Amino acid sequence: MNTGEKSSSLFEDPRFQIALRLFNSGEWYPAHDAFEELWHETIGPERTTLQGVLQVAVAQVHLERGNKSGATILYGEGLGRLKSLDVPDFGLDLVRFCSCVEERLKLLQQDMDPDLCSVPFLFQRDNCS
C-alpha cells in the first residue's frame, strides 16, 4: 500500500467524504453507491482502492442479508485489491482496515460469527497512532 502523500484530489472530493461517513456509520448500501459513483469516474490505482472498499461494503450488505458465502467472497476480493502493491491509501489506515477485514474473513471461513470482532472502519492515517 502506498503510504505516501494522499493521492490525487479524491480525498478532498466532498463525495468521498460523504462516502467515508456513510461507510463508517454502517450505512453499507448507501456507502457502496457513493463509492461506486467515484469509482466510475476514476482510473488507475485509485480505482483499485475504491473497488476494494466497495467490495467490503457489499460484503457487509451480504452479511446483513444472511449471505455468508457472498460476504466471504467479497471480503477476499476486496482484500486482494487493497493489499496490492502501490494502491493509494487516500490518507486512510488501510493496514488497520485490512487487518479487521482479514479477522472477519477468518471467522466466516471457520463458520463463526464475524460480529465477534469489530466491523470495518476507515480511519484516517493521521488520527490513529
Long-range contacts (C-beta under 8 A, 24 or more apart in sequence): 1-82, 1-83, 1-85, 1-86, 1-87, 1-89, 1-94, 1-95, 2-45, 2-86, 2-87, 2-88, 2-89, 3-89, 3-125, 6-88, 6-89, 6-90, 6-91, 7-45, 7-46, 7-88, 7-89, 7-90, 8-46, 8-88, 10-38, 10-42, 10-46, 10-90, 11-90, 11-91, 13-38, 16-90, 20-122, 23-53, 23-57, 23-120, 23-121, 23-122, 24-121, 24-122, 26-60, 26-119, 28-57, 28-58, 28-60, 28-61, 28-64, 29-57, 29-61, 31-57, 32-57, 32-58, 32-61, 45-86, 45-87, 45-88, 46-88, 46-90, 48-81, 48-84, 48-87, 49-81, 49-82, 49-87, 49-88, 49-89, 49-90, 49-94, 51-78, 51-81, 52-77, 52-78, 52-79, 52-80, 52-81, 52-82, 52-87, 53-78, 53-82, 53-122, 54-78, 55-81, 56-97, 56-101, 56-120, 59-101, 60-119, 60-120, 63-114, 68-108, 71-108, 71-114, 72-105, 72-108, 72-109, 75-101, 75-104, 75-105, 75-108, 76-105, 79-105, 89-125, 91-124, 91-125, 91-126, 92-122, 92-123, 92-124, 92-125, 93-122, 93-123, 93-124, 93-125, 93-128, 96-123, 96-128, 97-121, 97-122, 97-123
